Amino acid sequence: MRRVVALLAFAFFLCGAPSAFAQQGETVDVGGTRVLLMARKAPQASLILMPGGDGIINATPDGRLARMKGNSLVRTAEDFRKRGFTVLIIDAETDLRAAVDYMRAIKRPVIVAGTSRGTLRAAQGIAKGAQPDRLVLTSGMLTPQSGHRSLNVQSVLGTPDKLPPTLIVHHRQDGCRVTLPVGVEPFLTWAGGKARVTWLDGGETEGDPCEAFGYHGFNGIEARMVAAVAGFR
């Protein structure tokens, strides 16, 4: 099965969809961590990407990533840049407040987008004082109903008071045990009008349902995920 997933990733790379896993920019220091800045002229907005898993990106001095290149948000980073964003891909150890402040100096609005376990780190950053203008949670660990009673965005924040305007992007067939689709509606109720959802379906699923090439990672429908996120400004 691992070989199948590896072959799929390689074919994805050769076909160039989307952007052939292109993540190249400038390695910069934010909050004492090395992160990847993908700048563009006259950006319309700033986008901070928070990958899932352990979130360690290992940004190299020449402006590339050594890890997380297949993550759903990271592998589409160039597509976001093409849509008018200056993009910052941050590490799990990056202080989100420092990252938001860094991007605010470049261009507002500043949108934070986290996926899977990255949604927890986004919530933790907001709980500690980060104030993005918008928040996007894709394949999120949202509520106890998502599959984990204590590790979820709702439990981290405790109250929706600090929640900025929020977009949920979720696959209807997400089979990951901690990002179950049934967790979305309780989150919308808890958010009290601060959040809305874009549901996606279709595509393909390969390997671990919690990994990047399952429905969880919007495999085969990346363009639709990018469009949903990019339209939330």
Secondary structure, DSSP 8 states (H G I E B T S, - for coil): -HHHHHHHHHHHHHHTTTGGG--B-EEEEETTEEEEEE--SS-SEEEEEE-STT----B-TTSBBSS-TTSTTTTTHHHHHHTTEEEEE--TTS-HHHHHHHHHTT-SSEEEEEETHHHHHHHHHHHTT---SEEEEES---SGGGT-SSSSHHHHHSSGGG--SEEEEEETT---TTS-GGGHHHHHHHHTTSEEEEEE--S---S-TTSTTSGGGTTT-HHHHHHHHHT--
